[in-house]
Each structure stands twice: as C-alpha cells, then as structure tokens.
Amino acid sequence: MPAASPKTRSIGTQLSWGTVMERHVQSKVFSLDVGSETTPSFPVMPFSSTLIKAASFTPRKRACHALDEEEEETVSDDSTNNPDESVVTEKSDIWQQTAYNVSKYIVFESCLRELFDTCPICKTKCDVHLRRMGTYVSYTQLCPKCSYYRKWESQPVIGSTPVGNLLVSAAIYFSGASYFKFEKICNSMQLRIIHYDAFRRHARNYLEPAIIHKWNVDQNNLFRKLQEGRKVAVAGDMRAVSPVDTAKFGSYTLMHLDSNTILDMQLVQCSKVGGSYHIEKEGLKRCLDHLYSNGLAVEYIITGRHPKIQKFLRKCNIVQFYDVWHFERGLSKKLDKLSQKKGCEILKKWLPSIKNHVYWSAMSSTSGPEKVAKYTSMLNHIQNVHIHENPVFPKCAHADKVTIDPKKWFQPGSMPLYKVEKIMNNKRVLKDVEKLNHHYQTSSLEAFHSVILRFAPKNVDFPFVGMLCRLYLAAMHYNENGDREQAVTTSGQAMYKIVFPKSKKGEATAKPLKTAPSYDYVTDLMKLVFEEVFADPTPFVEKLKKIPIPEPLSSQFERPSKEEVVHRHVSRFSRKPTNCPSGSGNSCRMRSTTQDGRTTLMFCPK
C-alpha cells in the first residue's frame, strides 16, 4: 500500500521518488539546512538521505521519510527497516536549536557537484548553476530532458543575510581575533569567506551594539549586588595602547578587590585631555564619577604613585594606598642598575632578598610607621646587624644564625653600602613605603592587562568604538575566568607547570596550572545577536550612538588630496634635484646612493 504524501517543508536536500529505487548506501546524517525546493512535476514522495556511491558492496536500502510539521517519528516503507537503526526515531533536540548553534562542516565543492550533476529521474547530465555570497553557496539544478528542477542552499538566509556570514563575523570579533589573520588562514586552504567590508558592516550594525548592551547589563547587575554592602575597596591602573609618550588611547580600569572583578573601564583619547600624560587622571575621574552616579562609595583605592593622581585623590578625600608591585619594580630597577657598577657586585646576590623584604614589610604590617621600621631594618640586616634602634621593630623576626661566609655581608662605612642606603632611604621612598597597601595586591590587575593584549594588540590600530568594544570583551572574559581553580590530576594532586620568567632572569619557577577557561559570554553574545539584535537592531544602535565618540586625531589637520601628497613625495633613492634650503640660491641638491649603500648629497648649479 503506497504511503500517503506527507505535508512537506524546505529542510534540506530533497531527492525525487526515482532515487528511492536506486541501490546505494544511505548516510545517517540528518540535515537541517534550509532552502531545498522541488517542482510539483511528479508526485511528492518521501525525502531520502544524501546518496553515497558504494565501491564494493550494495546493501539493501532503508528508506527514511522526513518529518512534517505534525509528525514526531520517521516512517519507513521497507519491511526490513529496524526502528532502532533509523536516523531519527524520536523527536530530535536538533529541531529545537536555532541555526547559529548547530554543528557546521567544511564541504568540498567537487563533492557538492556530484549531487547535482546528474538528474535523479532520468540520469541525464543537468545544467547546474552555482551562486556564492561569502560562506553561502546555492545550487540550482535543471534537467534538459525531463525538466526536473531543484534548488539547494548551504545555510539559512534571513532577509538578505546568510546566517553563516554573520556567524563568521561574530566568531572573529567575539573571540578577539583579527579578520586579516583569519583571512590568510582561509585563503591558504581556498576556503571562501566574507570580504572585509561585510565584516565591518556586521560589526557596526549588530556586533558592537550587542557588546555595548551586554556590558551595560552585566555592569548594572554587579553594581546592584555591591550596593547592598558597605563601601568598596578598588584598585586602579592605566594602560596605554602604545608607548605612553605617543599613546593615541589610554584605558583606565577599576577592579573590585573583594570579588576580583572589573568594575568599570574608561577609554580616553589623548587629544581630548591635552596629551597622553593626562590620560590617567582623566580616566580615573570618569571611573569614579560612574561609580558615584550608581550609588557606590569608595572606601580606599590602590594606585600607582603618579603625582597628579595623588593630588586629585587628596582633593576628593579618598584614602589612597600604593601598589607594592609597582613600588618594588621601580626600586629593584635602581638597585639592579647599581649592582652592575664596579665595586657594587656584592649587591647582586642580595636583590631577591630585598625584593621579598619589601613585600613582607607591607603585608605583615598594619600601620605606616611599622612598615617603615621593617623596611629600613634591611640596611642593618645586610651588615649582619639584627638589633635595631627603632622601638617599633627592635629585632629581626628570623632565628639567630651563625655566619658561615662573612664576605657576603656589607662592610659598615663602605661605598657600596652608602650607595644602597642612598637609594633605599630616599626621603620620597620612605614616604611611599608608609602608604604601601597591606591587604590587597594588584597582580590581578596586571594579569587583566595581559588579557587585553589578546583582544586589542598594541600593534593594531582600532577606531574608538572598536577599541572600546574589545576592552569590554576582555573585561567579560576576565570576570568569567578570573577565579579559576587550580587543576588537579585524577588522584587529586595539584598540577603545576615550570616557567622561566624574564623578571627572574630565567630562573625556573613553579606556576599553578589552572583549569580550562570558559566562554559563556561568547554564547550569550551569539544568542543576543541572532535572537534580538538581528531582528531589530534599532534600539541597540541608538544606545551605541549615545556614547560620546571623539574626532579622530587626523581631523586636527587639513586633509590634502592624494595626488598632492604623492607629488610631494620624494624617495630617498631618487636622483631628482629638489630645492635645498641649506644651499645657496644658485644651487640645488642632488641625492644619490653609492654601491655600498651610503647616501651622498651633491650641490649643483641651477
């Protein structure tokens, strides 16, 4: 008894009734690609799977009927069919998934053409038309003999936008990758992708508005949690996108120390604040204003020792502590430079101990005078003197030891000791030691700056909005993965890896191995783009337009025509004479290059 014709819909590659009678191997891959069409020139029969030519065997066919909108199970005409071996025997979860989160595959063009070169009805060679748009490809097949026609599309198309094209743009942007590097990878394997103009259009209309929206939502949720508690302790630091003296942008970050999360980030363009030297103060001011506008009060802040920052925080009556890492790094550089001078070689082996002593002095103290007393005790300790005159810290905390090598100690009154004392007991240094933070360290903030490099490398020039969005992506990644646990073996033993950091002169150091990072924020962004922003981008784009975007630096200068700039351009290898301001009025300058690469100037009469 023939099967009734089910109600059909476009869900994949639909083959004709004639192919069901062919002997072949049936693939168990169930396609959800949208776009297949058939003409009603013959009775509508059940769909079949993609054909694969068998090389040495021809097993019996198991017909697989596609599901219509009402059915939940497949039906087979073959009496030998085993329901347990059917492609889909129950309602598949794949039907509930949207196009952006199903699996994708790389398909060769030659393999696709095999499906459409021959008519499935009369086996005549067909006229096949291919259409491509970025990652999207469609095939139109027409049989010149029996007029069989069908159309196949490699991916869903929403409006006029193939979903795969937008997916590629979103994956590149949200992962912090570079379009041009991805393009090189794809071109090396002849993999077709979208053009850069399409990538920028997707970023401008969908991706960047989605990033701004998600960051604002996440930040507001974090602010609401912190409003329920007391004042917040934060750490702040600036990062320039290039060397500070020539920085175009600078980003200032505020981190909540208790939860190890990024509270706020402000991107400042140097042309708006009078130069890169003023970026740090302006960034901090904007961050604090944003916190105050959301009902958060600052208990104290840990920053670097920038003079403008100190003066600004004093006016705001905000308690400021200095970061131990920045202080120790500056002090160690001076001492390391001194240890390389003649007569001061004895200092080199004391450098690690001095570095550790700085951290110990700050972390083991609760008051400013106690920090200073412990810090200055190091000058006595390196002379093998462990009893001190300061009553706050009268004796070294270590156990008494018998000296084995007296040559390792500094001699009282020696020139190396005088130079070390001059650096460590500097009036400003002692004043800064008193304000070193004794509770938190900003190493996490420095780690976040390393994360930014993955999303916004310093050697790549981004526009203002592009840089801001990549900073927000870095903050989302850090907030999700900042407190990853240490990885353990199957037996429960903590895992480490050996590193050779430059800061320790290549000394082998054990570093805890963390668990693999998660990327839930990318999943959330994908869902936001395809389920909300792409459907109605207007409200998201309007929020993006409210961000004050400064004019580019080039707007300060008059923009000449390209022809004029090219006309003024003179190559250093050119032999054409040009007017020479240093020559006489009756001479001109001729530049030439010798065989050994030297450039010479000759003055010739006009």
N, C-alpha and C positions, 0 to 999 in steps of 0.2 A: 504494500500500500504506500503510495508516494507521500512524502512528507508535505504538510501544508506550508505554503510560503509565509515565512515569518515577516513581521514588520522589520525593516532594516534601517540602519542609520550609518553614517560615514564614520568608521572607526579604524580603518586600516587598509591594507591591500586586499581588494576583493577580486577573486578569480571567478571565472564563469563555470557553468554547470559542466561543460565539456572536460574541464581539468579534473573533475572528481573521478572520472572513469580511468584516468591515467594511473599507471603503476609508478609509484615513487616512494621516497622516504619522507614522512611528514615531520616537520620541525615542531618542537613543543614550545616554541617561543610565541607568546601571545602579544600581539602588537596593539598599542593604544594610539598610534599616530593618527592624526585627523586628516581627512582630505580625500579619501578614495571615492570615486564615483563610477557608476556603470550606467549604460544606457538600457532602457527597457525594451531592447530589440529581441529579447528572448526571455523565457520565464525566469523569474527571480528564484535562484536556488541558494542553498546554504553556503556561507563563506567557507573557504578552506585555508589552511595554513600555507606558508611560503614553500614552494617546491624546491627540492634539492635532488640533483641527479645522482643516482646510485651508481657506483663504479662496478661492483662485483655481485650485488645482490639486489633483489626486488621484493621486499616484504609486502605482505598484504596491507592495503590501505585501510586506515581507520578514519572515517570521515568525521570531521569536527564542525559542528554547527555553531555559528556565532550567536551571542545573546542579543535579544532585542531589548527594548526599554522595560519590558514587564518581567522577562524571564530571569531566573537566578541560576539555572543549571544548563549545561550543554546537553544536546540530544544527538544521538548517532543513528545513522541508518544501518550500520554494519552490525550484524548479529554477533560477530566475534569481538566486538569492542568491549574492553574492560573498563568500567567506570573509574576504577582506581588509577588507571593509567591515562585517563583523559587529561587534556591540557588544563581545563578548568571544570571542576565538578561541583564547586560551591561558589557562592558569591565572593568574588575576589576583592581583597582590600585595595587592589590597584585602582579599582573603579572609583574609590573614594578619594584618591590622591589627585592633586592638580598637576598641570603639565610641568611645573618648574621643579618638582621634587621627585620625579620618576627617573629611572636609570636611562642613560644615553650611551650610544655606542658609536665607534668610528666605522663607517661603511665605505668600501671602495666603490668608485664609480663603475668599474667594469662588472662588479657583482650586481649592481643595481640594473645595469643594462641587460644582463642576462634574463631578468624577469620580464622585460618589456619588448625584447627584440622579436619574439615570435608570438603569433596570435594563439591564445589558448583554445580557440574553437577549431580553426582550420589549419593551424600550424604554418600559416603564411608569414613571411617576414613583414613586420609592421613599420609604419612611419612613426618614429619616436621623436618627440620634441622635449628638450631639456630647458628648464628655466631655473636660474640661480640668483639668490639675493643674500649675500653673506654666507651664513651657515645653512641657509634654507635652499632646498632644491625640490623641484617638482618635475614629474614625467607625465607627458601626455602621449597615449598610445592609440593609434588608429590603424585598423587593418584595411588595406586597399581592396581586399577580396570580399569579406563578409561585413565590412563596416563596423566591426567591433571597436568599441571606444571605452577608454577608462583614463582616469587621472589619479595620480598618486602624489602626495605631499609628504616631505620628510618630517615635518613638525607642524604643530598648530599655528594658525595665524589669527591674531586678534586685531580686528580692524585691518590695517595695512602693515602691521608689525609682526614679523615672525618671532615666536616666543624664544627660540634658540638664540637669535641675535641679541635680544635684550639680556638673556641669561649670560652670555659670554661677557657682555659689558659689565654686568653686575658682579660676576665672579672675579673679573680682573680688578675692579675698583674695591670691592669689599675685602679682598684678600691683601690689599696694599701692593699689588703687583704693578708692573709697568706694561702699558699696552705695547710699546715698541719691542720690548724683550719677548713678550708673548707672540707678537707678530713674527719675529725672527724664528722662534721655535716652530711655529706653524708653517712658515714658508719653507723651512728646511725639509719638511716632510710632505710638502704640497697639500697641506690641509687648508681648506678655504675658510676664511673668517671675514668679519666685517671690516670696513675701512675705518680709519681714524676719525673721520668726520661723523660717522654714525655713532662711534663710541662717545665722542664729545656731546653729541645731541642727546643720547641716552642719559649721560651723566648730568647734563644741565636740566633736563626735563623730569627725570624720575629718580636717579640715584642720589644726587646731592640733596634734594628736598627730603628724601627718606632718611638720610643720615642726620640731618639737622633735626627732624621731627623726633627720631628715636633718642638722640642725645638729650633733647629737652625733656622728654618724658622720663627717661632714666634719672636725669639730674633732679627733677622735681620730686620724684619718689624718694631719692636719697635725702633731699632737704626735709621732707615731711618726717622721715624717721629721726633725723638729728634734732628737729625742733622739739621733740618730746623730752630730750635730755638737757644737760647743762651746756655751758659754753664749750666750744670746740677748740681743740689744740690742732694746729695745722703747721705744715712745712711748705715753704715756697721757694721756687728757684726759676731762673730764666734760662731758656735755651735759644741760641741764635741758630738760624738755618744755614748760616755760613760763618766764616771767621768774623768775630764780633766787630772789628773795625770797619768791615764792609758789608754788614748784615742788611739784607733787604727787609726781612721779617724777624721778629722775635716773639717767642711764645712764653708766657708766664703760667706756671702750674701751681695750684694749691692742692695739697694732699691732706686728707683727714688721717691723722696718725693712728687713732684707735682702731679704725676699720681697714686701714691700708687701701683706701680708695681715692680716686681722683675726684675732687670736689668741683673744680672749675678750671677752665683754661681760657686764656685771652690771647688773641693773636694781634700783634701791634706792628704796623708798618713804620719804618724809621722816618719816612718823610712827614709823618703826622705829628711827631714828637720832637723834631729838631735834631735828629741823628740817633745812631744806634746806642750811644752812651745813655740816653734817657729812656730806652725801651723798658728796662727792668722796673723802674719806678712807676711808669705808666701802667704796665701790666699788672703789678701788684695793686695799684689803686683801683683798677677796674675789677679785679677779682674780689677785693674787699667790699666794694660798692655792691657787687652782685650778691654777696653773702648777706650783707645788711638788708638789702631790699627783699630778701626771702626770709627774714626773721632770724638769722643766725648771728650770734655774737662770738667773737674770737677771744679765747682765754689767753693764749700766747701763740707766737709764731716763731718758727725756726727758719732762719735765712742765712745767706752769706753775709760778708762784712762790708758790703757796698756802702760808702758814706752817705749817698743820697737816700738809701733805704733806712739807715739808722736815723737820719734827721726826720724823715717822713713819719716813721713809726713813733718817734718821740712826740711829735705834734698830735698824733692820733691817740696818744695814751695807751698804746698797745705794748704789752710786755714782749721783748724780743730776746731770743737766745740765738747763739751762733752754732752753726753746724760743725761738729767735731771733725768730720771728714774733710771739709774744705780747709779748716784751720790746720789740721795735721799735714795735709798735702802741701800747703804753702810753706809751712815750717820745714818739712822734710826736703823740699827743693833747695832751700837755702843751705841747710846742713849738708846735703849731698854735694852741692857745689863746693862748699868749704872743704869737704873730705878729699877732694881731688887736688887740692893745693899741696905744695911741698911742705913737709913738716906736720901736716894735719892728717896723715894716713891712719892714725890711731882712731879717729872718729868713725871710720867706715864700719868697723865691726860693732859700734855702739848704735848705729842708726836703727836697726829693728827694735832694740830695747827702748830707745827714746820714743819711737812711734807707738809702741804698746803702752808706754807710761803715760802718754798724752791721753789716750782713750781711758786708761784706768783712773787717771786723776779726775776726769769729768764724770765717769759713770759711777764711781764709788763715793762721790761727794754729794752733799745736799745744799751747800751754801757756797757763795763766791769766794770768801776767804779760805775755806777749806780746799777748794780747787787750786787756788794759787799756792797754798802751802805745800800741797802734794806735788804740784808741778815743779816748783823751784827746788824741791828736795833732790831732783835728779842731778843737779850740779854737784851736790855733796856726794851722791851715790857713785858717780863716775870717778871720784877721787878716793874711793874706799872709805868714805866717812858716812856713817849711818845714824848718827845722833845729830839732831838739828836744833837750831836756836828758836825756831818758830814754835810757840806752845800749842798751836792748833794741830800741828803734825810733828811731834818731837822725835819720832823714831821711825825708821823704815819698817814696813809691815812684813818683810821677808824674814826668814830664820837666819841666825848668825852663821856665816860660812867662813871657813879657813881659806885664805888666799893661796892659790896654787901657783898662779902666774902673775907676779907683781907688775910685769910690763904692760898688762892690759889696762891698768888704771892711769888716769890723767895725773900728772905731777902738779901739785899746788904752785901757782905763780907762773906756770909755763905759758908760752904763747898760744898753743892750741886751746888750752882751757880758757884763756882770755877771749879768744875769738868766738868760741862756743857760747860763753857767758854773754857776750855782747849781742848775740842773736836771740838767745832764749830769754834773757832778762830785759829785753827791749821794753820800754815803757808802754807802748801800744800793745805789744804781745801780751804782757801781764794783764792789761785792761781787758783784752779779748778773752783771756783764759777765765776770768771771773764770770763771763757771760756764756760760757760753753754750756750747751744743754746736757743735763744729767739723766734724762729719762728716755728720750727717743733719738734715733739716728735717721738720717735722710738717705741711707743707702738705697732704700726702695725708690726714692725719687730719682736717683741716678739710674737705677735699673729701668725706670719708666722712660727716661731719655733714650736709653738704648732701644726700647721698643719703638719709639718714634722713628728711629732710623729705618726700620723695616717698612714703614708706611710712607715716610717722607724723607728720602735720602737727601743729604745736603748738596749733592752734585746735580740735582734735578730742579729746574725752575718751575714752580707751580704758581698759578694765579691765586689771588687771595682766598676765594671761596674753595678752590681745590685744596689749598694748604690747610684751611680750617677744617674741612671735612676729613682729611687724612689725620689730623690731630685728634679729632673726635673718635675716629676708628681706633687709633692707638689707645685712647683712654678706655673705650669699651673693651678692648682686648685685655688691657691690664686689670680693669676692675673685675673681669670674669676669671682671670687666671693668676692674679697677684698672690693668692694664698694657697697655691697648690701644695699638696702634701708630698713628703719625700717618698720616692718609690721604694718598694721592698721586694725581696725575692719570694719565691714560693714558700720558703721556710720561714719567712717573716724577718729576714735580716735586712737592715737598711742598706741602700745602694749608694755608691759614690763613684765619681769619675776623677781622674787625675788631670789637672790643668797646669799650665806653665805661664802664669800671668806676667805681663810686662812690668807691672807695678812692683813685682817681687824679683825682678831681674832674672826671670826664667826659672825660679825655684819651684820644684814640684809641690803642688798644693792639692789637697783632697777637697772636692766640692760635692755637696749632696746632689744626687740625681733626682729631679722632680718627676712627678707623673706627667703624662702627655697632656698638653693644653687642650681645652675645649673651644669650640667655635659656635656656641649657641647664638651669639649676637649676629653672626652671618645668617643663620637660619631665620632669625627674627626679621632681619632686614629684607631677605628674599620674600618672606611672607608679606611684609608690609608693602614692598614694591608691586608684587603681582596681584595682591588681593585688594589693595586700597589706592596706592598712588597711581598705578597704571590705569585704573578705572576712572579716576577723577583727580588729575594732578593739580588742578587749580588752587585748592586751599593750601596744599603743601608748598607750591611755588610761591604763593603770596607770603607765607612765613619766611621763606628764604629771601625774598626781596626786602623784607623789613630789616635785614642785617645791614648796618652801615658799611659799605664797601669803599675803601679809599681809592682814589685815582691811581693808576699805575705810575711808577717813577718816570717813565718816558714822557708822561703828559706835561712835565715841567719844561720840556724843551720843544723847540719848533721842529716839526717833522718835515724834512725836505723830501723831494721826490727821489725815487730810486736812481733815476738817470743822473741826477745831480751828484749823488753820493758816489756812484760808480765813476763819474767823470773826474772827481777829486781824488779818487783812489790812485795811489802810486805804489807799485810793488817795489820791495827793496832790491829786487833783481833787475828792475827796469833801467835802461840806459837813456831814457828820455830826459832831457835837461829840464830843470824846474828853477823857478826864481829862488835865489839864495839870500836870505836876509843878512847873513854874515859876510857875504861877498860885496864887492864894490858895485856901483851902479852900472858899470860897463862889463860885468862878468856874469856868468851863470854857472850853476853847479851841475856836474855830471857824476852820477853814481855808477860804479862798476864793481864787479866781483872777480877776484883773481882765481886761478885754478885751485889754490889751496884753501879757498873759502873765505878769504879776507875781503872786506868791503873797503873800497877806496873812493875818495871824493876828489874830483878834478875841477878846477875853475877855468873856464874857457871864455874868451872874449865873445861878446854878443855880435 
